[in-house]
Amino acid sequence: MLRKFKTISLAIGIAAFSVTGCNDDFVNTQPLDQVSGTAVWSDAALAEAFVTGIYAGLGQGGFNEQQLASLTDETIFTHPGRNITTITEARSNPADPGWINETLEFNNMYLRIRACNLALSNLAKPNFPNTNKIVERLIGEAKFLRAYYYHQLVRYYGGVPLIDRPYELGEADYLVTRNTMEECINFIVKDCDDAAAALKGVSMAKGRANEAAALALKSRILLYAASDLYDAATAKSKSSTHAAYANSALLGYVNGTRAERWTKARDAAKAVLDLTSYGYMLNLTAPVSKEEGSTNYNNIAMSRNGGERDVIFSRSFINEKQEAGGQQGLYNGPNGYHNWAGNTPVSLLVDDYEMMDGTKFSWTDPAKAANPYANRDPRFYASILYDGAPWKPRTADVAAKDPANQIQTGSYEVMNGSTKTVIPGLDTRKSSVEDWNGSYTGYYMRKFIDPNPAIVDQNTYQQIPWPFFRYTEAALNYAEACIELGQDAEALLWLNRIRFRAGMPAITGTGAALRERYRNERRIELVFEEHRYHDARRWMIAPTTLGRKANGITITGTLKPGKTVSLYKYDPTNYDYTYKVTEIDPGKENRTWADKMYYLPIHRDEMNRNNKLVQNPGY
């Protein structure tokens, strides 16, 4: 069949040549589905389209079906066969690194970096008029994107080869060594500085890089640079795997002081905080009410009602273009709503939400254990769907089973005539509705899912943007750097502004105690935003956080004496509820930690292509 196909193709080619072979214009015909490089860089609109195309490397932001949260102690991924457990069970190796999405995969990042280099090379001497300084703007965008893609590579793999020009055909050597961590950080910072200068004062369309985005990226990478994992001596003292590695400079700084790096991180974060066009309700001097706190936090997650002022750089989605990033309701919502329950919160996360008075939640406190979802941090109610939580109206085929529209993740007694029976909740793995999509943990993600009842998650795409950078992240970066520099009062000022907006009381403390409060505050405020994976690693607390066994909640509702409920709904006047935290079955996921996981392995194929590369420790 293949031979026949080739024969037919050859015949068609010969016939075509016999018809057009004497026409000299035939060989000069331009393809109708492509634009030549010369044409692109001779036309401002085409040059802008080229730079716009580089943004494709951002993918869906963090709104993938599998989310980075499920590599952490935030969530667990429900469905099998996605290679997530390769990472969470520390089985990564160069032949099988595990689940790595397109926004951090080696080839894809360097594909985008090459596009940036092509743009920068051609924009250095543009062949079109520099109307309204379009050249400077496009250079600024290209440098921001190159910095972003390199920051992705560095925070997953350590020092990587720095390529700052487009390679051409026929070069003597295409092989290159890895640059040091310090060289990579310096390169990213310079691109951020250049981008910020080029974009300063330029009004940019939503979703395009601007000065603030460049400064926010600089703040993040310098915060990482000051952290434990990025300091070679500290990393060696905390990890025997790193201590045995002969190429320390690839993974961390071997020169300079941490105080110098923390100072740079503080100043970079402050530069973002000084941008007066951003920030949302961070001027409060006392906590708002519980209801206002949840509303404020939800406004930021939804990027609306003023909350959009907290978002510096984002990836937007519209219904007219049905993209995966608009399906968070479908991916993560409860199975009782015909959703897929993909990334479900674990009890480790839920238990870290404080009480309204700022004290820790504890299962050893009988009062708290009897009613664990009462009087918690208002951000909890905007982030987590739990048993008894009010949610959207059920779909038509389920509505009669739950007219109260409450999440059901337990098992409950009801009366069937005169007989008492136990029924599973609609949002469990024993539900009458898509049980295979039920949560293993007893919780569901609430944050980033549009609460509008008109949006039926399994059929309708939502329009919630993914926040790459938030003003609040910069505020937290600033607070962290201040703590590490001993400037506790300044750190508390910003931490308490964030807490007041959420309806939480002020915190106090100094030194190590303040550091721990800060880290929990960052965990809660930035939950599901792809920070925990990097934070736990750069702080080198992964063995006691990411390495913990994932767990969930088992809930039982028992009818009170004399009560005769035939259609269940959450109601403490009718039921006594018991709650038990249980570990996830090891057959589903058996989390563990190995220090090699502080960085991912460079894939075997990349190592085979380039014999100058050095592999990361532990692989």
Secondary structure, 3 states (H helix, E strand, C coil): CHHHHHHHHHHHHHHHHHHHCCCHHHHHCCCCCCCCHHHHCCCHHHHHHHHHHHHHHHCCCCCCCCCHHHHCCCEEECCCCCCHHHHHCCCCECCECCCCCCCCCHHHHHHHHHHHHHHHHHHCCCCCCCHHHHHHHHHHHHHHHHHHHHHHHHHHHCCCCCCCCCCCCCCCCCCCCCCCHHHHHHHHHHHHHHHHHHHCCCCCCCCCCCHHHHHHHHHHHHHHHHCHHHEHHHHHHHCHHHHCCCCHHHCCECCCCHHHHHHHHHHHHHHHHCCCCCCCCCCCCCCCCHHHHHHHHHHHHHCCCCHHHHEEEEECCCCCCCCHHHCHHHHHCCHHHCCCCCEEECHHHHCCCCECCCCCCCCCCHHHHHCCCCCECHHHHHHEECCCCECCCCCCCCHHHCCCCECCCCEEEEEECCEEEEEECCCCCCCCCCHHHCCCCCCEECCCCCCCCCCCCCCCCCCCCEEEEEHHHHHHHHHHHHHHCCCHHHHHHHHHHHHHHCCCCCCCCCHHHHHHHHHHHHHHHCCCCCCHHHHHHHCCCHHHCCCCCCEEEEEEEEECCCCCCCCCCCCCCCEEEEEEEEECCCCCCCCCCCHHHHCCCCCHHHHHHCCCCCCCCCC
